[in-house]
Amino acid sequence: MPKTDFDAIIVGSGPNGLSAAVALQKSGLSILLVEAKSTIGGGLRSAELTLSGYVHDICSAIHPLALASPFFRTLPLDKFGLEYIQPPVAAAHPFDDGTTALLTRSIEETASQFGKDKQTYLNLLGAITRQLPDLANDILAPLRFPRHPLDYASFGLKALLPASFIAKRFTTDAAKGLWGGMAAHSILPLSNFTTSAIGLVLMAAGHAFGWPIPKGGSQQIANALAAYFQSIGGKIETNFYVKSLEQLPSSKAILFDITPKQLLHIAGHTFSSVYKRQLEKYKYGMGVFKIDWALDAPVPFQAKQNLLAGTVHLGGTFEQIAIEEQKIWKGQHPEKPYVLLAQQSLFDSTRAPDGKHTLWGYCHVPAYSTKDMTSAIEQQIERFAPGFKDRILARHIMNTAQMEEHNPNYIGGDINGGAIDLTQLFTRPALRWSPYRTSTKGLYICSASTPPGGGVHGMGGYHAAQRVLKDLF
């Protein structure tokens, strides 16, 4: 094989691109990582969006899968400035009567809130919580023969079910509501198959690892990965927007931390007609409308326990969440949206000036929506925290177009890199022996559009790197 400038080039510095770069550099190869923006990180970037001194996470804020990631667990990221903070409560889900359901590290404590649903909750989450540290190797992976086949089969039988089916096992609004808020992270109607997978993994991760907050902002995860990569000899170039293959130095492999739409634009002319057609048919999901707030005090929740939680899900009962999410899937805007909130500054004093606070939140909207959802979101917060609006000092909003401008991987505002439904759970972005290979030798895809999908875990990048090593080195 002729000599090249680099053994491999990674295009895109999100968590998967960074992970692919680290995995390949650790194998003794020479790796260049290029990033279109001036700052690395993709969905991990943080910035002062509202007022000076208020650090906001632009997309990813809370990281249930970061500590669960088998690859991240092998890296000395703490030695490169990454420090996680664990809120006392992973997530909270308030109701109109002033009560709230809490996801805590203790599965027994969490289950005990639900009275006659206690055993149902333990039966649903007990095994996967115990097994998750090992089972994550199978869950956060492409379709293959699992390392723990019996445990994986037990998980899979539940995971493939619609969240609405699992909800019928519960009799209390508290248990059903908490479950609905978790499953709605799938950004799919809760009646869809595979939505239970998202709920199960997030809840089990909360019990097994917590839902940590990176001190100083999500940017610190990217910074630590990059610093480690450079410490072992890797090279990073920012402000390098790749529009064609000809822009890149010579290499034996190129790995793209981008979605099928961009990949087609850059390299589609090299692909087989079959592979190209599959990428053209790739399905993107719903978008998001996001707000960051600077506050003069914490959110005044009726249920004070919510102030112990890093994450709060707003939406009311399971049925209320399911109705609104179904509307969005059909192209309608929700009247009472399911809202995800993160309260980082309650636990991380570096995020805001003394006595002040940040708040991060978004709701789902139809893809490519430009409707301003500020009023609907803030009204939903007021529903559970009367007086919230009086505490707002400043806000910064991003609709789906602005989300995509910030990160071109967010096609139409889809932050999951494509719908994670039954047809694209393991075959994303195309039905192939390896989902990371394209039809062109030496070109690979390693983004959230590959298994295991969205989330900050780096496993798409890690598995793509292993494929490259097997194929070319």
N, C-alpha and C positions, 0 to 999 in steps of 0.2 A: 504494500500500500504506500503511495507516495507521501512524502512529508507534508504536513499541513501546519498552518499557523497555530491552531489549537486542536486538541483531540475532540472537544465538543464545545458548542456554543448554546447557551440558554437564552431564549428571548422572553423577557418578562420576569419581574422580580417579586411576584406575589409569594405566598408561603410555599406553593408547589415548585415554582421556579427556583427559589432559594434552596429548597430541600434537594432538588435534582442536582443543583450545582454542588452542594456540600457532599452528597453521596458520591458523585463522580470524582470530585477533587480528592476525597478521602481514599479513593481507589488508586491514586497515584497518577491520574490523568491531568492534563493541562486544560483548564476550563475558563471560558470567558462568559460572563453574564452581562447582558445588555438590557437597559431599561429606558423606555420612551420618555418618562417623566424625569424631572430634576431630582426627585426623591424616590428611593427604593421602597418596596413594601406592598404595592398593589392595594388590596383591601385592608392592609395593616397600617396604613398611614394615619398619623395624628397631626393636628394643626390647631392654631388659634383661629377659630372660625367666627366667634362673636365679638369678644372684647379681649384686650391685652391681658394675659395672665390666666386665661381660661383655656385649658387644653382639651380638645374634643377629638374623639375617634371618628374618622370620617365614615368608615363602614363597620368593620368588625370591632366589637367592644368587649364582650365577655367571651371566655374561651373554654367551654366545656370539654372540647376534644384535644386541647393543647397538651394537657397532662396525660390524657389517655393515649396519645400518639405513640406507637411503638418506636418510631424513628426519633422523634424529639427526645424520648426518654434516654436515648443513647448518646445525646450530645451534651457537652459541658456548657450549656448556654448561660448558666448562672455565673460562670467565670467571665462572661462577656457582657455583664451588666443587666441581665434579665432577672427581675425579681417579681414573683407572683404574690398577690394579696388575696386571701380567702375571706370573703364576707361571711358573717355568722350564718346567714341563710343564703343558699344558692339562688333560689327564685321564690317569688310570692305571687299569689293569684287572688286578688280581692273580689268581694261580691257586694251587691247593693245593700245587704243588711248590715254592713260594717264588719263582717268577718273576713278572714283571709285564710287561704290554704298555703302551707309553706313546704318547699322542698329543702330538706336539711341533709347534712352528711349522714345522719342516722336514718336508716331505712325503717327501723322500728319506731322511732319518734315520728317520722313522717306518716307512717301507716296508722299510728294511734290516733291521729286527728280525725280519722274517717269512720269511727264507730263500727257499725256492722260491715263496712267495706274494708276493715283492717286486713283480714285474711286474704281477701281478693287482691289487695294491693301487694301484699307480701308474696302471694303466689305468682303475680305478674312480673314483679321486679326482683324477687329474691335471688333466683338462680343467675340471671344475667349480671346482677350487681357483683355477686361473688366471683363470677367467671370473667368479668370484663377485662381485668389486667392481662389475661392470656387471650381471651376471645377477641380482643381488639385486633390482633394479627389477622384474624379471618374476616371480621366485619369491615375493617378499613383496608380492603384489598380487592383486586379484580376477582371475577368468578374463577375458582380453581378448587381442587380438592382440599378441604380445610384441614388445618393442623389438629383441630379438636372437633371431629365430625359429629359426634353425638350432641355436644353442647351447641354447635352451630346449627344443627338441624332443629333443635328445640327452640332456639332463638328465631330461626327463619320461619317456622310455622306461625309464630305470633307476628313477626315483622311484616310479612306480606299482606296481612289483613288490613282492611280500612280502619282508621282510628274510630270511626263511628260504630263499628262492630265491637271493638274492645270496650268502648264506652258503655255498652249495654250490660257489661258485667258488673258495673257499679250501680249502686242505688242512691248514693248521696250526691248532691250538687257539688259539694266540695271536692270529692275525688274525681268526678267527671269533669269539672271545670279545670282543675289542675292538669289533668290528662289532655284536655282539649288545647290548653295553652301550649303545652309541650309539642303536641303533634302538629299544631299550626305552623311550627318552624319549617315544615316541609314546603310551605308556600304552594299548597295544593288543596283542593276541596277535601274535607275530612272523610268524605265517602269514597275517596280513591284508594285503590290497593297501594300498599307500601307506605302509607302515611304513618302506620304504627311503628315502622322501623325507626323513624326520626324520633318519635316520642320515647320509645324504649331506650334508645342509645343515650339521649340527652338526660333522661331521668336516672338511668343507671350510672352515667358518668358523674352526675351530681352526688350520688351516694358514694361512689368509689373514689372519685378524685376531687370533687367540688367543682364550682364554676369560677375559676380564678380571674382576677383582673391584673394585667401587667402594670406594675408601678411606673407612672410617668406616661402611660399611653400604649396602645397596641403597637405603635411604631417601634417600641423597644424589642418586640419579638423579632421584627425584621432586622433591626440594627444588630441584635445579638447573632442572628444567623449569618448576616453579612460579615460581621467582624470575625466570627469563627472561620468562615469561608476564606476570607483574606489572610487569616493567620496561618492557614495551611497551604497558601500559595495561589489562591484563586484571584481572578481579576474582574473588576466591575466597571462598566462604563454607563453613565446616566446620560440623559438627553440624546438617546440613540433610538430614534423611532424607525422601526423596521417596516418598510413598505414593499421591499422585494428582496429576494435571496441574494441578488448581486451586491447588495450593500454590505454583506457580512464577510469577514475574513474566511480563509479556507479552513475547513474542519472535516472530521470524519463523521460527525453527527451534529444535528441541530435539534434541540428540544424546545417546543413552543408552549409557554405558559399563557396561552390565549385560547379563545373559543373557535368553533368551526367557521364562523362567519369571517373572522380575520384571517384564519389559516387559508381559507379558499382564496382570499384576496392576494395573499403573499405567495402561496405555493400551489394554488389550484391547477395551474397550467401543467404541473408535473404529475398530477394524480391520474390514476386509472379512471375510466368513466364510471365504473361501479362505485368506487370509493367516493368520488366527487359527488355522485348523485346522493349517496347516503348522508354526506355532510350537508348538502343543500336541503335535505329533509329534516335535519336536526331540529328538535322542538325546544324553543325557549319558553320560560314560564312567566308568571306574573311579575310586575315590577314593584318598586317600593317608593314611597314618599317619606323623606327623612327630615327631622328637625333636631337641631342642637340648641339648647337653651343655656343662657347664663342666668342664674337665680340669686336672689339676695338671702335665701334661706332654703332649707330642704323642702321637698314636696310635702304639703300638709295632709298626708293620708289620714283618713278616718281610722283605719286599722294601723296602729303605730308599729306593729310587727313588720310592716312593709319596709320600714326604714332600716331593718336589719338585712335586707336582701339586696344583692348586687343587681339582680334583674327582677322586674315586675311585669307580669302579663296582664293587660287590661282587655276585657271583653265580656266579662260576666259568665254566664253559664255555658256549658258545652254547646247547647242548642243555639245560643245566640252567636257564638263564634262560628259554628258550622254554617249558619244561614249567611252571614256576611262574607265568609270566604268563598262560598259557592257563587254569590253574586259577582264577585271580582273575576272568578274564572270565566264567567259568562260575559265579561266586558262591562259590567256595571260598577259604579263606585259605591263603597259602603257608607251607610248613614252613621252607624255606630261601629267604627272599625276596630278590629283586633289590633292592639298597639303593644309593641315591645319597648320597654323602657330600661335604661341602664343608669344606675346612680353611682358612678365611679367615685365622685368626690366625697361621698360619705365615708369612704374607706381609704382613699388615696389623697393625702393633703397636697400633693404636687399638682393636682388638676385645676385648682382655683385659688384665688386670694383667700386669706384667713376670713372665716365666717361666711364666705360665698360658696356657691356650688354650680356644678355643671349638671346637665341632664341630657341624655341621648335617647332618641326614640324614632320609631318609624311604623308605618302601616303598609299593608299590601294594597296595590292598585292595579288596574289593567295595564298590560304592557304598553309602553310608549305614552302613557297618560301624562298630560301636562296640567291636570286640574290641581288647584291649590287645596290641599287637605288640612291646612293649618287649623282652621276652625274646628273641623270634625275631630282631629286628634286632641286638641286642647280641651274640647268639650268632654271627650271621653276621660281625660285625666281629671277634670273637674268633677265628673261623676263619682269618682272614688276619693278625690282630694279637694273638697270645696275650698276656694280661696287660692288655688294654684296660680291663676292668671295674675293675681296681684303681686306675685313674687318674681315675675319675669323682668329681667333687666334688659335682655337682648335675645334675639333668636336668629338662627341661620337655617334656611330651608333649601332642600334639594329635591327637585322632581325627577322623574325617570330620565329625562334628557340630560339633566345636570349630573346625575349619577353616572351615566354612560360617558359623559365628557370627562369626569374625574377618573374613571377607570373604563377603558374601552371593552373590557371583558363583561361589563354589566349591560348586555344587549337589551334595549328596551326597559332598562331598570332592573333586570333579572340578576340578583346578586348570587345566585346558585350556579351560574354557568350553564343553565339549561334545566328544564323540568326533570325532577327525579321521580318520574312515574314508573310504572311496571315495565314499559317498553324501553326505558332508558336507564334502568337501575344498574345493570351490568353491561349493557351494550352501548354505553355512551363513549365516544360520539358515533360509533358505527359497529356493526356486527362483524367482529374479526377475531381471529385466534388470540391476538393480543390487542387490546384497545388502545395501547400507546403507540403502536406502529401506524404509520400512514402507508399508503400504497407505494410511496417513493422510498427507495433504500436510503437510509441515513437521516430521514426526517421523521420526527416523533412529536407527539402531543402529550403534555403533562399537566394540563390545567384542571380546574374543577369540572370541566366537561368530560373528564375521564373518571373511572372508579377510583375512590369511593364517593366522589362528588364534592359538594361544598363543605365549608368548615375549615378552621385553621388547624390542620393536623399534618400537612406536608406529605401525606401518604401517596397522593397521585404522583407527585414529583419523585418520591423515593422509588415507587414501583416502576415508573418510566425509566429511571436511571438503571435499575437492575436489568430491565429489558435491553437497554443499550449495551450494557456490559456483556450480556450473553450473546448478543447479535454481532458485535463488532470488535470486542476486545477479549 
